Amino acid sequence: MCTSMFVVAITASLLVTMPQGPKWQTDYYAARERVTEGSKPLAAFVGSGKTGWHHVSQDGKLNEQVSKLLASD
C-alpha cells in the first residue's frame, strides 16, 4: 500500500512540474527581465494586426515549422 501511494505521489508531482507550452508575454521588456532571472531562452515574434501571432501558434502551441526552427538553433 505504501509503495502504491509513493508512486501516485511521485507521478502527481511530475505532472505538476511538466511545462505546458510557451508562456506568451505581450511586454517585451517584462519578458526579457523574467528570462534573464531564470537563465531561460527568449524568442520574440512580431506580426501585423491583432491576430499576427496566428501564423506561428494554434491553441497556444507553436506550429511544427516554428518548433523545428527553434529547436535547431
N, C-alpha and C positions, 0 to 999 in steps of 0.2 A: 504494500500500500504506500509506504513512504517513497519507494522508488518511482511509482507512477505519479505521485504528487510532485516529486522533484522534476520529472520530465515535463509535466504540464507547466510548472513554474518557469523553467528554462525556456521552453518553447514560447510562452507568452511574452517573456522579456525580450526575446529575439525579434518577435513580430512588432513590438512597440518601437524598437530602435532601427528597424529597416527603413531606408529612405523611400519616400513615396513619390519621387519625381522632382522636377525642378521647382524651386521656390521663386515665383515671379515677383519682382520688385519694379515699381514704376519710378522710383527715385534713384538715379544712378549713384549719387554721392552717398546715400544711405547704404545702398547695396555694396559699394566699394569698401565702406567702413566695416560692414559686417564680415565680408570675406577676408579682409585684412586681419581682423581679430582672430578668426578661426583658421587662418592659413589655407583658405579654400580658393579654387579657381573661379574666375568670373567670366561670363560670356555676355556680351551686350548685343541685343538685336534692335535694329532700327527699321521701322516700317512706316508707311504712309497711311494716314487715316486712322480711324478708331479701331479698325479690325486688321491692321497691318500685320499683327502677330499671328494671324490665322495661317500665314504661309509657312510658318515653322512649327506650329503647335496645333494639336487637336485634343480637346478634352483635358488640357493641362499637361499633356505629354508631348515631347518633341517628336516630330515625324522621323521616319527611318533615315532619310538622307542627311538631315541635320545631326542626328545622333551619331551616324558613322563619321561625319566630318569632325565633330568634336572629339570623338574617341581616337581618331587618327592623329590629331595634333594636340 
